[in-house]
């Protein structure tokens, strides 16, 4: 068992497990049932804690549990979707003038045009499978030999 990559239960000073407190490497996580905005059903999630010691982590865990019970939203951040990030990227390009206008227009088209666009499905991942499938189904290139 590699403890640097796996979650292990945190033990207190008396070697008893601290409920809902987990550790991976030097980082502590709280495992709580949370409903994020836009969701109907709460899910069990691991929330990253800022604490560096077991006592600090236990205290932060209790604070998160109180916030959750009072109905306050616990959100530590979310990875933007590819569409959201793409729009920020294009806006930054238009402001910064780091690329030619034709290049910016071309990249903007990749994010916004049609069903084959990068952001058409709203996922957080690039559609590598589509590209890979296109490349693997392509006819083999003709070899040219120079004499």
C-alpha positions as CSV (number, residue, x, y, z in Angstrom):
1,X,0.0,0.0,0.0
2,X,1.5,3.3,-1.1
3,X,0.5,5.8,1.5
4,X,1.6,8.8,-0.6
5,X,-1.1,8.0,-3.2
6,X,-3.9,6.4,-1.1
7,X,-6.2,7.9,1.5
8,X,-5.6,6.7,5.0
9,X,-7.8,7.3,8.1
10,X,-6.4,9.8,10.5
11,X,-5.8,8.7,14.1
12,X,-5.9,10.9,17.1
13,X,-3.5,10.9,20.1
14,X,-5.2,7.8,21.6
15,X,-4.9,5.9,18.2
16,X,-8.6,6.1,17.6
17,X,-9.9,7.0,14.1
18,X,-11.2,10.5,13.7
19,X,-14.5,10.2,11.9
20,X,-14.6,11.7,8.4
21,X,-11.0,12.8,8.4
22,X,-8.6,11.4,5.9
23,X,-5.0,12.0,4.9
24,X,-3.0,11.5,1.7
25,X,0.7,12.3,2.1
26,X,0.8,15.5,4.1
27,X,-2.6,16.8,3.1
28,X,-5.8,16.4,5.1
29,X,-9.2,15.9,3.7
30,X,-12.7,16.0,5.2
31,X,-15.2,13.5,3.9
32,X,-18.6,15.1,4.0
33,X,-22.0,14.8,2.4
34,X,-22.4,18.1,0.5
35,X,-24.9,19.5,-2.0
36,X,-23.2,21.8,-4.4
37,X,-25.2,24.6,-6.1
38,X,-27.2,23.3,-9.0
39,X,-27.4,19.8,-7.5
40,X,-30.5,18.2,-6.0
41,X,-29.0,15.3,-4.1
42,X,-26.1,15.6,-1.7
43,X,-23.0,13.4,-2.4
44,X,-20.1,12.2,-0.3
45,X,-17.1,14.4,-1.2
46,X,-13.6,14.9,0.0
47,X,-12.9,18.5,0.8
48,X,-9.3,19.7,0.9
49,X,-8.3,21.1,4.3
50,X,-5.7,23.8,4.9
51,X,-4.6,22.3,8.2
52,X,-1.1,20.9,8.7
53,X,-1.5,19.0,11.9
54,X,-4.1,16.5,13.2
55,X,-5.5,18.9,15.8
56,X,-5.9,21.7,13.2
57,X,-7.5,19.4,10.7
58,X,-10.0,18.1,13.4
59,X,-10.9,21.7,14.2
60,X,-11.4,22.7,10.6
61,X,-13.5,19.5,10.0
62,X,-15.8,20.5,12.9
63,X,-16.1,24.0,11.4
64,X,-17.1,22.6,8.0
65,X,-19.6,20.3,9.6
66,X,-21.2,23.3,11.4
67,X,-21.3,25.3,8.2
68,X,-22.9,22.4,6.4
69,X,-25.5,21.9,9.1
70,X,-26.4,25.6,9.1
71,X,-27.0,25.4,5.3
72,X,-24.1,27.4,4.2
73,X,-22.5,26.2,0.9
74,X,-19.1,24.6,1.2
75,X,-17.3,25.2,-2.1
76,X,-13.5,25.2,-2.4
77,X,-13.3,25.8,-6.1
78,X,-14.2,24.1,-9.3
79,X,-12.3,23.4,-12.5
80,X,-13.9,25.4,-15.3
81,X,-15.3,23.6,-18.2
82,X,-13.5,23.7,-21.5
83,X,-16.0,26.1,-22.9
84,X,-15.6,28.5,-20.0
85,X,-11.9,28.4,-20.1
86,X,-11.8,28.7,-23.9
87,X,-13.9,31.9,-23.7
88,X,-11.5,33.4,-21.1
89,X,-8.6,32.4,-23.2
90,X,-10.0,34.0,-26.4
91,X,-10.9,37.2,-24.5
92,X,-7.3,37.4,-23.1
93,X,-5.9,37.0,-26.6
94,X,-8.0,39.8,-28.0
95,X,-6.9,42.1,-25.2
96,X,-3.2,41.2,-25.3
97,X,-2.5,41.3,-29.0
98,X,0.0,38.5,-28.7
99,X,-1.1,36.7,-31.8
100,X,-2.2,37.8,-35.3
101,X,-5.9,38.6,-35.6
102,X,-6.3,35.8,-38.1
103,X,-4.9,33.3,-35.6
104,X,-7.2,34.5,-32.9
105,X,-10.2,34.2,-35.2
106,X,-9.1,30.7,-36.2
107,X,-8.7,29.6,-32.5
108,X,-12.1,31.2,-31.6
109,X,-13.7,29.1,-34.4
110,X,-12.3,25.9,-32.9
111,X,-14.1,26.7,-29.6
112,X,-17.4,28.0,-30.9
113,X,-18.3,26.5,-34.3
114,X,-20.6,23.5,-34.7
115,X,-20.9,20.1,-33.2
116,X,-17.3,19.3,-33.8
117,X,-16.0,22.2,-31.7
118,X,-13.9,21.6,-28.6
119,X,-16.6,23.0,-26.3
120,X,-19.7,21.5,-27.9
121,X,-20.3,18.8,-25.3
122,X,-19.6,20.9,-22.2
123,X,-17.1,18.5,-20.8
124,X,-13.9,19.4,-18.9
125,X,-11.8,17.2,-21.1
126,X,-10.5,17.7,-24.6
127,X,-12.1,15.3,-27.2
128,X,-8.9,13.3,-27.7
129,X,-10.9,10.2,-28.8
130,X,-12.4,12.1,-31.7
131,X,-8.9,13.2,-32.9
132,X,-7.4,9.7,-32.3
133,X,-10.2,8.0,-34.2
134,X,-9.7,10.4,-37.1
135,X,-6.0,9.7,-37.2
136,X,-6.3,5.9,-36.9
137,X,-8.9,5.8,-39.7
138,X,-6.9,7.9,-42.1
139,X,-5.5,6.2,-45.1
140,X,-1.8,5.4,-44.9
141,X,0.5,8.0,-46.4
142,X,2.3,7.2,-49.6
143,X,6.0,6.8,-49.2
144,X,8.2,8.7,-51.5
145,X,11.7,7.8,-52.2
146,X,14.2,10.2,-53.6
147,X,16.9,8.7,-55.8
